[in-house]
Amino acid sequence: MRVLIVTAVPAERDAVVRGCGTADDAASAAEVAVPGGVLHRVQMGSTVDVLAAGVGPAAAAAATATALTVAAVRGAPYDLAVSAGIGGGFAPHAPLGSVVVADAVVAADLGAETPDGFAAVTDLGFGTVEHRPPPALVTAVAGATGAVRGTVLTVSTVTGSAERADTLLGRHPRAVAEAMEGFGVAEAAAAQSVPVLEVRAVSNAVGPRDRAAWRIGEALDALAEAFTRAAPALRTPDLDPDLDLEGSQQ
Ligand SMILES: O=C(O)c1cccc(C(=O)CC[C@H]2O[C@@H](n3cnc4c(=O)[nH]cnc43)[C@H](O)[C@@H]2O)c1
């Protein structure tokens, strides 16, 4: 089992590495250069490569595509791509410090404003706005981590008002969190038929901007703990006949 975990920033990468390995492993994770980035490699039964790709869906997609392609060309393709990091939680489902596992990874602002309101690109006849992680893997990881399960939105603009939060929830009633990279990772993974997962630890509430209320340190600790707990599910899905990783993407 080979897993690629893509974060936005190095602090998230280091939290995931810390969670996946022992403290010693985290300090000594092997570094493997790929074009445009450096993989931090942890061996935990599976090979887990963690990559800080930058903020936003474009940076996430570019780095994920590169890492997946390099691995495939080197003859050691990944079996799973994971978007991981901190995120905003929709109240009351995902409070500060909670962990969210996406059962749907949705591009929330990919579309057009029309006289009748927002139209998704799919309404315009293009592409896709949703990817579905393998349900059995979602169940296993959410169960192991005690995570909230639901739709995680990918946005290019962080929500900063109650009105915007309400608009997003009106369009996506199952949304439990928003972040900025999941759909980018999912698009790159889908292009190579690699299953995707998204795991977020909640650092702030989605709604009116309140920087004083962010809990980034707590969220990074929760992210590390989530990967410690998720490790068995990420180590052995190829041994579990119920974990069908194929064909769940749209
Ligand atoms: O300036 C602000 O008001 C603000 C509020 C929340 C987050 C930011 C960031 O620039 C962080 C972006 C970074 O972290 C993830 N993230 C964390 N919380 C959220 C959120 O509420 N909505 C979207 N993304 C969030 C995101 O995935 C980025 O990697 C600024």
The ligand as a Tripos MOL2 file, in Angstrom:
@<TRIPOS>MOLECULE
LIG
   30    33     1     0     0
SMALL
NO_CHARGES

@<TRIPOS>ATOM
      1 O1         -8.0240   35.5200    6.7260 O.co2     1 LIG1
      2 C1         -8.9510   34.8230    7.0990 C.2       1 LIG1
      3 O2        -10.0240   35.2740    7.5110 O.co2     1 LIG1
      4 C2         -8.7880   33.3400    7.0510 C.ar      1 LIG1
      5 C3         -9.7000   32.5170    7.7080 C.ar      1 LIG1
      6 C4         -9.5060   31.1440    7.7170 C.ar      1 LIG1
      7 C5         -8.4140   30.5950    7.0290 C.ar      1 LIG1
      8 C6         -7.5470   31.4510    6.3580 C.ar      1 LIG1
      9 C7         -6.4070   30.9510    5.6340 C.2       1 LIG1
     10 O3         -5.7660   31.6540    4.8770 O.2       1 LIG1
     11 C8         -6.0520   29.5100    5.7900 C.3       1 LIG1
     12 C9         -6.1430   28.8060    4.4930 C.3       1 LIG1
     13 C10        -5.6140   27.4060    4.6310 C.3       1 LIG1
     14 O4         -6.1960   26.7090    5.7160 O.3       1 LIG1
     15 C11        -7.2970   25.9340    5.2900 C.3       1 LIG1
     16 N1         -8.4680   26.5510    5.9410 N.ar      1 LIG1
     17 C12        -8.5540   26.7110    7.2720 C.ar      1 LIG1
     18 N2         -9.7250   27.2370    7.5950 N.ar      1 LIG1
     19 C13       -10.4010   27.4470    6.4630 C.ar      1 LIG1
     20 C14       -11.6900   27.9860    6.1830 C.ar      1 LIG1
     21 O5        -12.4750   28.3700    7.0670 O.2       1 LIG1
     22 N3        -12.0600   28.0500    4.8760 N.ar      1 LIG1
     23 C15       -11.2370   27.6110    3.8960 C.ar      1 LIG1
     24 N4        -10.0040   27.0930    4.1320 N.ar      1 LIG1
     25 C16        -9.6020   27.0060    5.3930 C.ar      1 LIG1
     26 C17        -7.2840   25.9770    3.7740 C.3       1 LIG1
     27 O6         -7.4040   24.6750    3.2480 O.3       1 LIG1
     28 C18        -5.9400   26.6090    3.4150 C.3       1 LIG1
     29 O7         -4.9520   25.6380    3.2360 O.3       1 LIG1
     30 C19        -7.7330   32.8120    6.3650 C.ar      1 LIG1
@<TRIPOS>BOND
     1     1     2 2
     2     2     3 1
     3     2     4 1
     4     4     5 ar
     5     4    30 ar
     6     5     6 ar
     7     6     7 ar
     8     7     8 ar
     9     8     9 1
    10     8    30 ar
    11     9    10 2
    12     9    11 1
    13    11    12 1
    14    12    13 1
    15    13    14 1
    16    13    28 1
    17    14    15 1
    18    15    16 1
    19    15    26 1
    20    16    17 ar
    21    16    25 ar
    22    17    18 ar
    23    18    19 ar
    24    19    20 ar
    25    19    25 ar
    26    20    21 2
    27    20    22 ar
    28    22    23 ar
    29    23    24 ar
    30    24    25 ar
    31    26    27 1
    32    26    28 1
    33    28    29 1
@<TRIPOS>SUBSTRUCTURE
     1 LIG1         1 GROUP 0 **** ****
